[in-house]
């Protein structure tokens, strides 16, 4: 099982939302820019005001790597570490699950899923977008 996250005051909202099976991203209240990782000041307009926006978790695969050594006992291998682009323009570091390394390709449609840690907390992972009636149209 995965280790528990170690929140900071700046990202506590992110981890609390994951425990509710929600993916939240910080957004500047002044210029509406999404900010990830979370930070106290917007780098664009320098505002100290921000909101936390729940996003739908749809994403596309930007890039990935498959670390091989040293293997960490708390992780399942092959471990796919990925950069994913959320629909709101945020690039997020995560892991991919429920897919084979041979299936990976840039632009691959993904969705967030939620996985429990060893201490019962929740973390985000991504998997290939499930082909249900919601996004598949002929």
N, C-alpha and C positions, 0 to 999 in steps of 0.2 A: 504494500500500500504506500501511497505517496505521503511525504511528510507534511505537517501542518504549515501553512503560510505564517510569516512573521510580519504582521501589519505595522505600519508606522502611522502617526497622526494624519499624514497627508493622504494615505490610501486606505484608511480604515473603512470608509464608505464602500469602496470597491469589494473588499472581502466580506463585509456585512451583506451586501447585495447578493454575492455569490451564495451565501448561506441561505438565501431566499430563492435560489435558482433564477436570479436575475443578473444580467450583465449591464453594469452601469459605467459610463464614461464621464469624466469631468468635462464641463463646458463653461467657457468664459461667459459671464452674465452680460458683459459689455459688448464684445464683438462676436459672440456666438461660436468661436473657434473651439473645436474639441481638443482637449489636452490629455495626452497620455504619453508617458506616465504622469500621474497627477502631480501638481506643483502649486505652490502658494500664489504665484503671480503669472499672469498670462504673458508669454514672451512676445506677443504681437502688439497688444495695446497697453500692457503693464497694469491692467486692472487686478485688484485683489479680490474681486467678487466672482463667485462661480456657482454653478449648479451641478447636480449629478443627474444625468439623463439615462434612462433605461433604453438600451438599443435592442434590436430584434435578434442579433447574434448571427445574421447571415454574413458571409464573408467569402473572399476568394483567396486562394493560396498565392502568395507572392514569392516566397522562397522557403527552402528547408535545408536541414542537414541531418545526418544520421550519425550521432556520436557512437563510437564503438569501444573506446578504451579511455580511462578505466570505467568499468561498469559499476554503477552504484546500486547496491542491493534493493533499495526501496523502489526502483523503477523497473518496468517491464521492457524487454528488448525484443525486436528492434525498437528503439526510442526515436520517434520522429519529432524533432524540434522545428517549429515552423514560424515564419512571419506571415500573418494573415492580414488582409485589408478588409476592415469592416465597411459596411455600406456608407457610413457617415464620414469616411475618409481617414479613419484612425488605423494605424498599423500596430498590431498587437503581437507580442511573443507568446507562444503557447506550444502545446503538443498536439499531434494528430493521432487519433485512435480509430479503430475499426476500418483500417485500410491497409493494403499491402504497399510496400515501398515501390513496387513496379507500377502501381497505379498513379503515382504522383505526377502532376504536370502543372506548370504555372497557369494560373487562372481557374484552377479547379474550384467548383462551387462547394462551399463548406457551411456548416452550421455549428453553433456552440452546443455543447452538452456539459453536464455537471457531474463531477466525480467526487466521491467522499475520500477524505484523507485518513490517515491512521488514527487521528484524534477526533474524527467525526466532523471536521470542517468540510467545506465544499470548495473545490477549485474548478476552473474552467478548462475545457479541452475542446478541440474541434474534430469533427468527423465529416466525411462526405455528405453532402446534402441528400437527405432521404427523398426518394422519388415518390412522394405522396401527391394527392390531388392538388395541394397548395402550390405550386410553382411550375407544374408541368402542364403545358397547353399545346395542343396540336395546331 
